[in-house]
Amino acid sequence: MATTQTKDYYGTLGVKKSATADEIRKAFRKAARKYHPDVNPNDKKAEEKFKEISEANDVLSDEKKRKVYDQFGFYSDNIDPAAAEAAARGGYGGASAGHGGAQRGPRGGQEVPFDFGGFDFSDFQGGRASQQQEAGGGGFGGSFKDIFSGMFNGGRQASRGPQPGTDLEYQVSVDFWTAVRGGVARLEIQRQEVCPTCKGKSTTGGSVECPECHGSGQVTQMGGRMKFNIQCPRCGGSGKVQNSCPTCDGEGVVTKREPLEFRIKAGTRDGQRIRLAGKGNAGINGGPAGDLFLIIKAGTNPVFTRSADDIYVTVPVTMTEAALGAKIDVPTIDTHEGGARTQLKIPPGTQTGQKLRLREKGGEDRGAEGAG
């Protein structure tokens, strides 16, 4: 059976197992100065030593990685740090189940529920039976570690703490004048609200036998030919679950449609996003609600066109007015609201398509241009 050699990271750095983070950092810096490749050019042994102390520092300087190493005698990214911490606190303790029973950790720690019933170890070494590993012996092969990952992740109880609601996004069409001058818009949205029966708790009190583990508190998980008995993720090992709320089917939220009225500020642009805090889906177990984002789709106008805060209008002039100059009355956005037209001076020699400006006649008082 292929094994991963157990490495003494503490010995590599020359510190005790009780060393503080500061002591580990100082030990690494001291060793790094001694074995760094720049200090020892073309020295393969120094290069390998530098890799070893770097690996040891990477694990021991990280609190979560160090917990995994201290509990199992080796570190793997496939092992969940929370599982190592739970094992250290006795979270996996209990009687053995099935053939083989629960095995002691490599450091003589709490029991981890491994059930080796029905497993053929010959696959790990080309058809030959592997030697039995001692409790404080080496690590496991790559396939073994992959199965560890699935076991630890599968054995964690689903979090029932406060969970924030998700955000919603709707596109809202508003007419040209509402976007320019501001106003009120309305639409109907569909969102999740806190269940009125259970108040978002998902349960209504009382407990029943867990349907996942049938009250045993453990479930069986397969990994290749290996079988594990792990803590039931649904009931957390208690064997019982709370009665689900009949109104929301245990979701804690119900879906409803509701009308929404909101104000469009003057100068709102096409494609602009408006955020309404707390108007998204409701949170679960007391979590905050998400936000509602409205994407504005501004309408067009047959007379006026808009670019950002500028308003454009095309006005016809005669050849004589363009050549000699003149004063003409042109419509502006004020005209739409019952105001008088504004007089525009046409300079002599004005060309077709030339742009002339009327200040403070655009949207949100940021300037506009008329075309003559």
Buried (B, 14 or more C-beta within 10 A) or exposed (E): BEBBEBBEBBEBBEBEEEBEEEBBBBBBEEBBEEBBEEEBEEEEEBBEBBEBBBBBBEBBBBEBBBBBBBBBBBBBEBBBBBBBBBBBEEBBEBEBBBEBBBBEBBBEBBBBBBBBBEBEBEBBBEEEEBEEBEEEEBBBBEBBBBBBBBBBBBBBBEEBEEBBBBBBEBEBEBBBBBBBBBBEBEEEBEBBBBBEEBEBBBBBEEEEEBEBBEBBBBBBBEBEEBBBBBBBBBBBBBBBBBBBBEEBEBBBBBEEEEEBEBEBEBBBBBEBEBEBEEBBBBBBBEBBBBBBBBBBEBEEBEEBBBEEBBBBBEBEBEEEBBEEEBEBEBBBBEBBEEEEEBEBEBEEEBEEEEEBEBEEBBBBEEBBBBBB
